[in-house]
Amino acid sequence: MSRFNALRLAFALCMITTAVNLQAPLYHALAEEDGAGVGATTIAFACYVVGIMPVLLALSGLPDKLGRRPLIVTALCLSLLATSLTIIAPGLVTLGAARFLMGIGAAMLSAAAPAYMLQLFKGQDKRVAANWVTASTSLGFGLGAAVTSLFIMHSPSLTPPSLWLYLAAATLALVLVAGVPDTSARQHHIKMLRLPAYPAGTLPFGLAILLAWATVGLVIAILPSTLAQHGLSSWSGFATFGICSCGVLFQPWARTLSPAKSTQLGLVILPLAFALIAWGALQGSLITVLIGTVAASSACYGFIYLGGMSGVLARAGEEQHSRASAGFFLMAYIGFSLPVVFTGALIDHVGHDTAFKLFGAILLAGVMVVSWVLSLNHMPSGQTGEASARQD
């Protein structure tokens, strides 16, 4: 029964994240319709994080006070509302409003889902729960974009049938998750206003996911305009699926590694994968882009996402799971927004080539620093002391 309940919860999590990138292949067409540039598109894209931040920064106590199931149900309702808005009035302004609502829902998912899944797998290895959460959300982040691409390749539209299909699937998820038991004790004395927590040893995992999701955000928000220069923008949904969902295939490998080793392996792959994506997009080589996105997904949603979440849950005490998860996702969404907006504005001024080179250089420097910090934090204590002495 616990596995069946976990499956129902996983389907709900998948539907919440499916809404997030459902319109991704339409970004370039929406910008053209409104006469806007890449910078405006990335601002609409980043409204998602504007919705996330207040919940993650100030309301991470919600799951303990209200329960976990009500947050998942609310997140699904917000996703349904957001998708409905994009059907009624397609455009960048509506997209920004919809992504704001999706951001609130995603923040509720981030705060509640890991602890909720842990509750369903109580007594088992914590990595099992982390795997169910990462697999279901990773699949969702790319699924919507891929389905939308399939429809617009056949018949271009600002409101493709994929949006209507989503409304039906998410409604089913709402019905299914309503019956998943939530046995968490309501702690009414807990204040709603609680900041995310970073228990000892968890911050490097947060920095790693920041770099990973900055790369993901660039592919989702900016790559469509790059591919459009070569008449390939309708394929952008498959690039989004590649970078968001294919990482699930690498999670069994990631589970065989310690959280630190898994994260470090992902950091090695990340800049190499971005180089493939950037070169392929600039040259109009679709196969190179798709190979690069799958490689990046192995890092972002395979090794770094699963390794990072497992590392955070392992180092956080039972009472800190929700706050530590919120802290991990806060770093992820900072990466998902600020570097993307900066790069989009840079493209409008200096072009895709220069902007991609600068992003790649910063990404490589960040990967080197975070890998070094991870190696220090997870050395045996004696070795750490020796390393410090050598530095002195």
C-alpha angles and dihedrals in degrees: 000000000000090000091050090050089048089052091052091049091047090053090053091049090049091052093049092054093040089065092055098071100021090112096040096108088052096058096096093044092048091050091050091048090054095039092241134140136230092276093059090048092054091050090055088046091051093053083084090069092045086063093046100049101066092051096045095041101042112011107047087123090070096096092053094046102039103021131251102265095058090056093051091048091049091048090054091049091051090050090052091049093047093051091048090055092055090053094049098046115010114198143102094274092052090044090055092050092047093049090050089057091045089052092057089050093047090051090053089050091049092051097043110027103071094049091041091053091045088055091054091050095041113165095022131102108292089228089069092062092042090052093052091050096045094044095050096044094043091053091049096050091061103029098074094049093050093050091048090051090053091055099044092048087060098038120003112227140150089226106039122181090258088079091057092045088054092055090056095046094046091049089054090050090051091056093046098047092048087075098049108111118243109197097169112129114247108237101199093174091065115101117242089222106078125144122227114268132226107198115200112295097014102095096077089056088053092051090050093054089047090060092043096051092044086064091046092050092051092053093048100043105029109025094073090063091047093050090046088068086068097038092256103112093115088065093059092094090062089051088052090049090048095053097039107036110026090071087078088074090062097047094089087058091046090053090060090060130070114257092254095048092046092051093046092051090052091051091054092053097043103075092041091053092048090053089056092048094048095046093045094049094047092047095041093242103149095183091055091050092051093047089049093050092051090049090048090049091055086059101036102039100018115041103011100037097045095035092047096047092045090050093050095047091047093053098042120083120238091263092050100051096102095044093044091049089050090052092051093050092044089063090045093054094045085059091044093058121021099049090045094052090046092050092047092053089047091053091056089056107034106013136248098289098058093039092052092049092052092047090050093051092050091045092053092049091049093049091052093050096046092046089053093049091049092051091051095046093051100042117112108267094252093052091047090055091049090050091051091049091051090051090051 
